[in-house]
């Protein structure tokens, strides 16, 4: 099972990878129920909403593949 701490690290790595492509997802974070659950859960990463410009930049970066 993954811990919320691992999820935080994953989110920060994703944020840095997106930033390397000039992309910011303001709502990027760990889904709150991951912290509130009494039972062990698999934390979810909330990508959140973004505008069309950001969505297009993300699509372009993904189509280019790894640097």
C-alpha positions as CSV (number, residue, x, y, z in Angstrom):
1,X,0.0,0.0,0.0
2,X,1.2,3.5,-0.8
3,X,1.4,6.1,1.9
4,X,0.3,9.7,1.7
5,X,4.0,10.7,2.0
6,X,4.8,8.7,-1.1
7,X,1.9,10.5,-2.8
8,X,3.3,13.9,-1.8
9,X,6.7,13.0,-3.3
10,X,5.0,11.7,-6.5
11,X,3.1,15.0,-6.8
12,X,6.2,17.1,-6.3
13,X,8.0,15.0,-9.0
14,X,5.1,15.4,-11.4
15,X,5.0,19.2,-10.7
16,X,8.8,19.4,-11.5
17,X,8.4,17.4,-14.6
18,X,5.5,19.5,-15.8
19,X,7.5,22.7,-15.0
20,X,10.3,21.5,-17.1
21,X,7.9,21.8,-20.0
22,X,6.6,25.2,-18.8
23,X,3.3,23.7,-17.6
24,X,1.7,24.5,-14.3
25,X,-1.4,22.7,-13.0
26,X,-2.6,24.9,-10.1
27,X,-4.8,22.3,-8.6
28,X,-2.3,19.5,-8.7
29,X,-2.1,17.7,-5.3
30,X,-2.9,14.7,-3.3
31,X,-6.7,13.9,-3.1
32,X,-7.8,14.9,0.4
33,X,-9.6,11.6,1.2
34,X,-6.1,10.0,1.2
35,X,-5.4,12.0,4.4
36,X,-8.8,11.7,6.0
37,X,-9.4,7.9,5.6
38,X,-9.3,5.8,8.8
39,X,-8.5,2.7,6.7
40,X,-5.4,2.3,4.5
41,X,-6.2,3.5,1.0
42,X,-4.3,4.0,-2.2
43,X,-3.8,7.7,-2.4
44,X,-5.0,9.4,-5.5
45,X,-3.3,12.3,-7.3
46,X,-5.7,15.1,-8.1
47,X,-4.7,16.7,-11.4
48,X,-7.5,19.3,-11.1
49,X,-8.7,21.7,-13.7
50,X,-6.8,23.7,-16.3
51,X,-7.5,26.1,-19.1
52,X,-7.3,25.3,-22.8
53,X,-3.8,26.8,-23.2
54,X,-2.5,24.5,-20.4
55,X,-4.3,21.5,-21.8
56,X,-2.7,22.1,-25.2
57,X,0.7,22.6,-23.7
58,X,0.3,19.3,-21.8
59,X,-0.8,17.5,-25.0
60,X,2.1,18.8,-26.9
61,X,4.6,17.8,-24.2
62,X,3.1,14.3,-24.0
63,X,3.2,13.8,-27.8
64,X,6.9,14.8,-27.9
65,X,7.7,12.0,-25.5
66,X,10.7,11.8,-23.0
67,X,13.4,14.4,-23.4
